[in-house]
Amino acid sequence: MVAESCEYKHDSVAIHVVTGHLSRQEEREALARIQDLSHAESGNLSSVVAFSTKRPYMLLKNIDVTDGLVSGMVGTLMEVELNVDDTPKRVWLQCPSGVGTLTKAKVSCRSGVRQCAQWIPIEPITMSFSMKGKASRHVSVRRTIR
């Protein structure tokens, strides 16, 4: 099992925010439709991401093309930094040689974390998209992985 072979495991659930609705019923309908979206329709964002340290993770979005932090890059998850409410604030990846050198130079080493100069912080991603509603109206949905 993944949880047994890693130091830390946390399931992070997406937070869905609906804007542009006229009633609570429209909001509920939009939230219900989100569950049926394919990965392509939701920008390849999963509803739940299982974070396990010491495991490889692939970036699904370009973060900094000039620094090699591009979609498809695989790094090892080293730490999950949490907010006060125990939700992930950011994750720290150890990337292959030559990747993230500009980002590493910008990040100051946090106290108590050894080798963090080799780690790259990845912030939560927010994605907005429209869902067609009645009478050709669109409902905007934001999906944030936390």
PyMOL commands that set and color helices and strands:
alter all, ss='L'
color gray80, all
select helices_A, chain A and resi 3-5+24-34+65-67+101-106+116-118+134-136
alter helices_A, ss='H'
color red, helices_A
select strands_A, chain A and resi 9-19+48-52+56-58+74-82+88-94+119-122+126-132+138-145
alter strands_A, ss='S'
color yellow, strands_A
deselect
rebuild
show_as cartoon
